[in-house]
Amino acid sequence: MTITFAFRQPENRIIKLSNQFIRKVIMLPISFPLDFKFKIFTPSNDFSVFDSQGNEIAYTRQKIFKIKEAIEIFCDSSRQERLYQIRADRIIDFNACYQISNEQDANLGSVRRSGIRSLWRTHYEIFDANNQKLYDISEANPWIAVVDGLLGEIPIVGFFTGYFLNPSYTIADGNNTQDYILHKTPSLMERRFRLEKTSHANHDELVTLSCMMLMLLERTKG
């Protein structure tokens, strides 16, 4: 698909920019739902992001051997064009804040883990660039993690928990309106997640990046 921009010029020329060029600058527009597919048998926690048309719109790579959590988001698995970075503000992630920035080092916002609230039910908060809270990310059913932890220790049975124990997370605004939902999809040999948009919210970029960080931190569940 090609987006055409028309400019008033004496020659009435038409200047065309492809979606591929635009995606190298930002990860927009986003066509939901998004599918996140983790690579298996790799030393790092990498995964690709595919839109509703099956196009790869991002590739996330976690830096290994780092004292603080740090991930990079590229436009695709070739890793030639980096789009974003997410960095933790501390070594221990109990109440860590993960700052999100683009390749121009502009602050886009942050996602923070609520340490005390996450002891039973996983809970994160998303803030904009002005540190204003936008969304709460909450685990829908914390019992899934409990059952997974118990069955995961049983030989053979633990291998299949990733297929039938799949956590989900709701992303709700200040009015407790669910705007997005992230859930793990059944899989045996790899981790797969799907992010769906359930309203007309306008923070697709920030929410998607925040969910990428959450998946890396909570990937062992289910």
Secondary structure, 3 states (H helix, E strand, C coil): CEEEEECCCCCCCEEEEEHHHHHCCCCCCCCCCEEEEECCCCCCCCEEEECCCCCEEEEEEECCCCCCCEEEEECCCCCCCEEEEEEECCCCCCCCEEEEEECCCCEEEEEEECCCHHHCCCEEEEEECCCCEEEEEEECCCHHHHHHHHHCCCCCHHHHHHHHCCCEEEEECCCCCEEEEEEECCCCCCCEEEEEECCCCCCHHHHHHHHHHHHHHHCCCC
